[in-house]
Amino acid sequence: MSAFESFGTCETVSDDNRMECGICWDVYDPEKGDEIWQIPPGKPFAGLPENWRCPNCDALKAKFMRLGDGSKVAERTSVDPAMALGRRLEARYRQIHASAMADMPICNPALGVAATGFQSYGGRAFGIMTTPWFMNLVAADLPDGKPAVPADIGTTLCFRLPAGEAEFITGELDAIGRIDSCSLFSPVFEFATMEAALETAEEIVRTFFDPITLEPPTAEPTPVNRRDLLRGRFRRREEASE
């Protein structure tokens, strides 16, 4: 057994205790381990690496408590499934950055990993993933959403978005599953700071997804010219026709 700090209280945790995140309520079960962080089954919570974080929301280990100790939390709030998936992607890419991509020359040392603007659209989750080596618009399946059309890895697909059509390349990410990516920047050395990268990501989300018109358009879609989009010259077809 071992003691750890949780919400300011020192607790004794046995090796078989299941631990619950006090932020998003994700559960760490020692019998299952953690696929995203590549923790094998049988690893007790106290034996997790010091830099381990919640695979769902990126919360620190100190935010976990023994499952069932609900008296420490006033109430549980629901988490938007698309935002939760974005957090899982953040956690997975942080792990990749710390391992396979560590010290790779393609990485911009000024950048970190962040998920921006994840939202549900057409039964899937869409959002911008920023890492030290790429910025992509990504689409992934939601747990209870509409699954993507089956396609081999590397297939180019066109998805119809509020701004028009965009091309995505199908892929697979360990512990996540099917993930389709529309490349925006790769590499990402044009960003001097993470703040600048996130400002660009937020602007791209606003361009692709107008919050007022998140229903699929009824007219024939216009292909998105990514070069014009990233230069700030992309306009919706309706505006161009006025």
N, C-alpha and C positions, 0 to 999 in steps of 0.2 A: 504494500500500500504506500501511497505517497500523498503529500499535501501540495496544494497549489492555490493561487489567489484567484478568486472568482467573484466579480462584482464587489470587491473590497472585503471578502470574507475568506478566511483560510479554511479549506475543506480537505478532508481525507478521502481519497479516491482509490478504490480497489481496481485491480487489473481488468476485471470484467464489467466495470461500470460503463453504461452507455451515457454519453455526454451530449447535452443539447445546447445549441447556440442560442444565447439570449437575445440576439438581434433578429435572426430569420427563422429560428426553430429547426434548423437542419440538425440531424442527429449523427454523431460519430459512434459507430458500433464496432468495438474491438474485434468481434467475430468476422466482420466484413472488410475492415480496413477502409482505405480511401483511394478509389481508382484514380481520381484526378491528380492527387499528389503521389500516386504510385506507392501507397502504403499497403503492405501485404496484410491479409487477414491474420488475426492473432496479436496485432500490435496494440498494447494498452495505451490509453490516452496520455498517460504520463511519459510514455516512451516516444511520443511524436517529436519530430525535430523542433527546435526552438523557433524557427521561422515559419512553422506550419500555421496556416490560417483556415478559416472556414471555407470549404470549397464552394459554398453557395453564395456567400455575401462578403467574403474576405475579412471577416472579423477576427480579432486576435484570440489566442487560446484562452486568455483571461476572461473572455466573454462567455465561456462555456460553463455549464453547471450540470450536476447529476440529473439525469432524466427523472422527472417527477418532482423536482424541487421548484414547483411552479409558484410557491408563495413569494419568491423573490421578484417576480414580474407581475405587474398589475394586470396586464391583459396582453393578449397576442394580437398582433395586427397582421392582416393578410399582405402578402407580397405579390405584386404584379408578376405573372409568370414570365413575361418577356424580359422584364428587368432582372428577375432572378436568373434567367438563362444568361443574360449579359454578365452578371456577376460570376457565374460559373465559368464563362469564357475568360474573364479577367484572371480568375484564379489559375486556370489551366495554362494560359499564356505566360503568366508570371513564373510558373513552375518551369515551362519550356525555356524562358529567358534565363533562369538561374541555372539551367543544366545544359541542354543541347546548344543554346545560342549564346552562352556565356563567352565573352571576349571575342565574339565573331566580328570581323572587320565591317560587315554589312550593317551592323547595329549603330544607331546614333546614340551616343552615351548621354545626350541631353534629354532623351525621352524615356518614359516608362510605359506601363501597360494600362489601358483604360477602355471601358465600354461606354459609348455615348449614344443617347437617344433610343435605346431599345424599346420597341413597341410591337404590338401584335398587328399584323396586316395579312388578310387572306388566309388566316389559320396558321401562320408561321410568325416567327420573331425576326424582325429586321433591326439593324443598328450598325453603328460604326465601331470597328475595332481598331484601336491605335496601339502599336507596339514599337519598340526601337528599330524594327526592320520593315514594317509595312503599315499602311492605313488602308483598310478595306471596308466596303459596305458588305455586310454578311447577312445571310439568311439561314435560319436553323429551325428544326422542328420543335414545336412546343409539346410538353408532356401529354396534354389533352387536345392538341390542335390537329389540324388537317396535315397528314404526312405529305412530304414532297413527292412529286412524280418520280418513280424509280429511274435512275440513270447511273451509268458507269462513272467511276471517278475520272475526272479530267474532261467530262463532257461539257460543252458550252450550252447554256440554257438562257432564254430570254424571259425575264419576269416583268410583268406589267405592274408598274408602280404609279402613284398619283401624278408624278412628273413625266411619265412616259415609260418606254421600255428600257431595260438595262440588261447587259450581258453578265452572266455569272458563270464561274467554273465550279463544277461539283467537286467536293472533297470529303475527307473523313478525318475527324480529330478524336484521338484517344479519349475515352471517358465522356465524350460529348455525343459523338455519332456523326450523322450527315451534316455538313456545313458547306454552304455555297458562298463563293466570294466574288465580289466585283472589285477588282484592283483599282485603287485611287492613286496611291503613292507607294513606290517601292524602288529603291530605298527611300528613306525619309530624311535625308540630310538637309533639305531645304528649311526644316524647322529648327530654329536656334533654341527654342524653349518648349517645354511641355505645354505651357499656357498657350503658345501660338498654335501648336498642333490641335489642342482641344477646341480652340476658337474656330479653326477650320472644320473640324469634325462636326461641331454644332451647326455651322452654317450649311454644311452639306446635308445634314439631317433635315433642316428646314427646307432646303431646296427639293429634296426627294419626296418629303412627306409634309404636305400642307395639312396642319391639324384640322382645318375646316372641311377638307375633302378627302378623308381617309377611306371613303367607299371607292371601290374600283370604278374608273371612268367608263362611261357608256360609249364614247366615241372611239374611233381607231387610235391606238396609242402612237405617240411620236418617239422614235428612238432617241435616247439621251446621248448627246455628244459630250463625253466626259471631259474633253479638253476645254470646251466652252464652259462646262459646269464649273470646273476647278478655277477657271479664270474669272468667274463671276459674271459671265455673259449669258448664261443659260436663262431662258425665260419660258414660262409655260406657253403651250401652243395657243391657249385662249387669249393670252395677252398679245401675242404676236399678230393675231388675226383682227385685233381691234383697230 
